[in-house]
Amino acid sequence: MAEAPGSRRERLKIFLGYASGVGKSFRMLDEARRRHERGQDVVVGAMQPRRSPDTDELLGSLEVIAPKIVDGVQVVDVEAILRRRPRVCIVDGLAYDNPPGSRHPYRWQDVQELVDSGINVIASVNLQYIEEEAERVEAITGKHVTQTIPKAFLYGADEIVVVDVPPQTIAGRAAEAGGSEERVAERLSALRELALLLTADIVDRQLETYLEARGMDQLWGAHERFLVCVTPRTNASNMIAAAKRSADRFHGELYAAYVEQPELSPRDRQALDANLAAARQAGAKIEMLGGEDFVATIVDYARSQRITQILIGHSLRHSWWDRLRGGPIDRLIRAAEGMDLRVFPH
């Protein structure tokens, strides 16, 4: 069935499973079935070799483009799919390395070519096969994988669907392979959390790209971002500890910035170095900023990093000029619109 002129192309949709057995292939094929029943032209370009009976039943209702055989290995027949030009192509299992002599070294590159040619692709992958997540997943599961896809590929997806099955639902089946059901459920919960955080990061990156392409400022994102303003005189340890607790709780990012001041005394320099060392120890991203106006410099940096909360120290003693004109804290409150401000007295 030819696609109507001017109709919207979704390009790339990915079903992300946080562990084997959550049902990502079934969910993907069930969507393919529903699209086919609505009249969309859907074909299957690749499927995992091991499938459940329910998945096989769905597969039987769809047109399948037979894979090519290269050195005894099944690979996506990109040429055949391009000739067929369906509206939607299903690719199960993105993280496969193609054998030498294939059109592309990796299956995700096959998918990229199909997307670039104007064919919508619905694909699937498990968390453990995302290159940047593989090491963390291995630390939880003890399973090492060698075939992965780069996280950058996911940034190009128009939609990421986390197949969010409660860990307890599949823990019993997984426990049959070894280990207590409670322990398996704990591991699955940790994997699920990683998958949700990965999805939030992808959404945040996509939002940033969208706004930058349209020349729009972004004041917020999917993650919380905490900025500690460090000076030689502030009680930075309390601010850093508070920001670290919040960042850990909300799975956010921690930043620390210092607006450079000329001619610091040896005592102030020593205090500043200690504060920066404490921030670095807490895992903060350190930035040394130059600017004559402290407030403007901090706010400009905070906006560039999409900071959601600023933590700053403040002396309880005010000069008559600060009370009359409004001190740095008052100016910062007015300038940091869209960001929360936490003030720590010292």
C-alpha positions in Angstrom: 0.0 0.0 0.0 1.5 3.3 -1.0 1.8 6.0 1.6 -0.4 9.1 1.0 1.5 12.1 -0.1 2.4 14.5 2.7 1.7 11.9 5.5 3.8 12.0 8.6 6.8 9.7 8.9 7.7 8.6 12.4 11.2 7.5 11.3 12.4 5.5 14.3 10.7 3.9 17.3 12.6 1.7 19.7 11.2 -0.7 22.3 13.7 -0.8 25.2 13.8 -3.8 27.5 15.5 -3.6 30.9 16.1 -7.3 30.9 15.4 -10.4 28.9 11.9 -11.7 29.3 10.1 -8.4 29.7 8.3 -8.9 26.4 9.7 -6.2 24.2 9.6 -8.4 21.0 5.9 -9.2 21.7 5.0 -5.6 22.3 6.8 -4.6 19.1 5.1 -7.2 17.0 1.7 -6.5 18.6 2.0 -2.9 17.5 3.0 -4.1 14.0 -0.1 -6.3 13.9 -2.4 -3.4 14.9 -0.8 -1.1 12.3 -1.3 -3.8 9.7 -4.9 -4.2 10.6 -5.4 -0.4 10.3 -4.1 -0.6 6.7 -0.5 0.4 7.1 2.1 -1.4 4.9 4.2 -3.3 7.4 7.0 -5.9 6.9 9.3 -7.7 9.2 13.0 -7.3 8.4 14.6 -9.3 11.2 13.6 -11.4 14.2 15.5 -12.9 17.1 16.2 -16.7 16.5 14.7 -17.7 19.9 11.0 -16.7 20.2 8.0 -17.4 22.4 4.9 -19.2 20.9 2.9 -15.9 21.4 5.5 -14.0 19.4 5.5 -16.6 16.6 1.7 -16.4 16.4 2.0 -12.6 15.8 4.8 -13.1 13.3 2.6 -15.4 11.3 0.2 -12.6 10.5 2.8 -10.3 9.0 4.8 -10.2 5.8 8.5 -11.2 6.4 11.4 -10.1 4.2 13.7 -13.2 4.2 17.2 -12.4 5.6 20.3 -12.7 3.6 22.8 -15.3 4.4 26.4 -14.1 4.6 29.1 -16.6 5.7 26.3 -18.7 7.3 24.9 -15.8 9.3 21.5 -14.2 8.8 21.6 -10.4 8.2 19.0 -7.9 7.3 18.4 -7.8 3.5 18.6 -4.0 3.2 18.5 -4.1 -0.6 15.3 -6.2 -0.6 13.6 -3.9 1.9 14.6 -0.8 -0.1 13.1 -2.4 -3.3 9.9 -3.3 -1.4 9.7 0.2 0.2 7.1 -0.6 3.0 5.8 2.2 5.2 7.0 0.4 8.3 9.8 -2.2 8.8 10.2 -4.2 12.0 13.7 -5.1 13.2 14.0 -7.2 16.3 17.4 -7.1 18.1 19.5 -4.1 17.1 22.7 -5.2 18.7 24.1 -7.6 16.1 27.4 -7.4 14.4 27.2 -8.3 10.7 29.8 -10.7 9.2 32.6 -9.4 6.9 31.3 -8.7 3.4 27.9 -7.3 4.7 26.5 -4.0 3.5 27.3 -2.5 7.0 29.4 -3.7 9.9 26.4 -3.4 12.4 22.7 -4.0 12.2 21.9 -0.6 13.7 23.7 0.9 10.7 21.3 -1.2 8.5 18.4 0.4 10.3 19.9 3.9 10.0 20.1 3.4 6.2 16.4 2.4 6.1 15.4 5.4 8.2 17.5 7.7 6.0 15.8 6.3 2.9 12.3 7.3 4.3 11.2 4.0 5.7 9.8 4.0 9.3 11.5 1.5 11.5 10.3 -0.1 14.7 13.1 -1.9 16.5 14.0 -3.4 19.8 17.0 -3.7 22.1 17.8 -4.7 25.7 19.6 -2.3 28.1 22.6 -4.5 28.4 23.4 -4.0 24.7 23.7 -0.2 25.0 27.4 0.4 24.8 27.6 3.0 27.5 25.4 1.0 29.9 27.0 -2.5 29.3 29.5 -2.2 32.2 26.9 -1.1 34.7 24.6 -3.8 33.7 27.4 -6.4 33.9 28.1 -5.3 37.5 24.5 -6.1 38.3 24.0 -9.3 36.4 27.5 -10.7 36.0 26.8 -11.2 32.3 29.3 -9.8 29.7 28.2 -8.8 26.2 30.4 -8.1 23.2 27.9 -6.8 20.6 26.5 -3.4 21.4 25.0 -0.2 19.9 26.1 3.3 20.8 23.8 5.4 22.9 24.1 8.2 20.3 22.0 6.0 18.0 19.1 6.2 20.4 19.3 10.0 20.4 17.9 9.8 16.8 14.8 7.9 17.8 11.5 9.7 17.6 10.1 7.6 20.4 11.6 5.3 23.1 9.2 2.9 24.8 10.5 1.3 28.0 8.7 -2.1 28.3 8.0 -1.4 32.0 7.0 -4.8 33.4 7.1 -4.9 37.2 10.2 -6.8 38.2 8.2 -9.2 40.4 6.3 -10.3 37.3 9.4 -11.9 35.7 11.5 -12.6 38.9 9.9 -16.0 39.4 10.8 -17.2 35.9 14.3 -15.7 36.1 14.9 -17.3 39.5 14.5 -20.7 38.0 17.9 -20.3 36.3 19.5 -19.8 39.8 19.3 -17.6 42.8 16.5 -16.6 45.1 13.4 -14.9 43.7 14.0 -11.9 46.1 17.6 -11.4 44.9 16.5 -11.7 41.3 13.8 -9.1 41.9 16.4 -6.7 43.4 18.6 -7.0 40.3 15.7 -6.5 38.0 14.6 -3.4 39.9 18.1 -2.0 39.6 18.1 -2.7 35.8 14.7 -1.1 35.5 15.9 2.1 37.2 18.9 2.3 34.8 16.6 1.9 31.8 14.3 4.7 33.0 17.3 7.0 33.7 18.7 6.3 30.2 15.3 7.2 28.7 15.2 10.4 30.7 18.7 11.3 29.4 17.7 10.6 25.8 14.6 12.8 26.2 16.7 15.5 27.7 19.2 15.4 24.9 16.5 15.4 22.3 14.8 18.4 23.9 18.1 20.3 24.0 18.7 19.6 20.3 15.2 20.6 19.4 15.4 23.9 21.2 18.9 24.7 19.9 17.8 24.1 16.3 15.0 26.7 16.8 17.2 29.2 18.6 15.2 28.8 21.8 16.6 28.9 25.4 16.1 25.9 27.5 15.7 26.5 31.2 14.9 23.0 32.3 15.3 19.4 31.4 14.4 15.8 32.3 17.1 15.7 35.0 17.6 17.9 38.0 20.9 19.9 37.9 22.4 21.4 41.0 24.9 24.3 41.0 27.0 25.1 44.1 28.5 28.6 44.0 31.9 28.3 45.6 33.8 31.2 47.1 36.6 31.4 49.7 34.3 32.7 52.4 31.3 30.4 52.0 30.6 27.3 54.1 30.9 25.2 51.0 31.0 21.8 52.8 27.3 22.1 53.9 26.2 23.3 50.5 28.1 20.5 48.7 26.7 17.9 51.0 23.2 19.1 50.6 23.5 19.3 46.8 25.1 15.8 46.7 22.2 14.3 48.7 19.7 15.9 46.4 21.6 14.9 43.2 21.8 11.3 44.4 18.1 11.2 45.4 16.8 12.6 42.1 19.6 11.0 40.0 20.6 14.5 39.0 23.9 16.2 38.1 26.1 18.2 40.4 28.1 21.3 39.3 30.3 23.7 41.2 31.4 27.1 39.9 33.7 29.8 41.1 33.8 33.3 39.7 37.4 34.3 39.7 38.4 37.2 42.0 41.7 39.1 41.6 44.4 39.1 44.3 43.2 36.6 46.7 45.1 36.4 50.0 47.0 33.2 50.7 44.4 32.4 53.3 41.5 32.8 50.9 43.3 30.9 48.2 43.8 28.0 50.6 40.1 28.1 51.6 39.0 28.2 48.0 41.2 25.2 47.0 39.8 23.2 49.9 36.2 24.1 48.8 36.9 23.1 45.2 38.6 19.9 46.4 35.5 19.0 48.4 33.3 19.6 45.4 35.5 17.5 43.2 35.4 14.7 45.8 31.6 14.8 45.7 31.7 14.2 41.9 30.8 17.8 40.9 31.8 19.2 37.5 34.0 22.1 38.3 34.0 25.4 36.3 36.2 28.4 36.8 34.3 31.4 35.5 35.6 34.8 34.4 33.4 37.9 34.7 33.2 41.3 36.4 29.5 40.8 37.5 29.1 37.8 39.8 25.4 37.5 39.4 25.4 37.9 35.6 28.2 35.4 35.2 26.6 32.8 37.5 23.2 33.1 35.8 24.6 32.9 32.3 26.5 29.8 33.2 23.5 28.3 34.9 21.3 28.8 31.9 23.9 27.3 29.5 24.0 24.1 31.7 20.2 24.0 32.2 20.7 24.3 36.0 17.5 23.7 37.9 18.7 24.7 41.4 21.4 27.1 42.6 23.0 26.8 46.1 24.8 29.9 47.4 26.2 31.1 50.6 25.2 34.5 52.1 26.6 36.6 54.9 24.1 37.6 57.6 25.8 41.0 57.8 24.5 43.6 55.3 26.0 46.9 54.4 23.7 50.0 54.2 24.4 50.0 50.4 23.2 46.4 50.0 20.0 47.2 52.0 19.3 50.2 49.9 20.2 48.8 46.4 19.5 45.1 46.9 22.5 42.8 47.5 23.8 40.0 45.2 21.2 37.5 46.6 18.3 39.8 45.8 19.7 40.4 42.3 20.3 36.6 41.8 16.7 35.8 42.8 15.4 38.2 40.2 17.8 37.1 37.5 17.6 33.4 38.0 14.0 33.1 36.8 12.9 29.5 36.3 15.6 28.2 38.7 15.2 27.5 42.4 17.6 29.2 44.8 18.8 27.9 48.2 20.7 30.3 50.4 23.1 29.0 53.1 23.9 31.6 55.8 27.5 32.0 57.0 
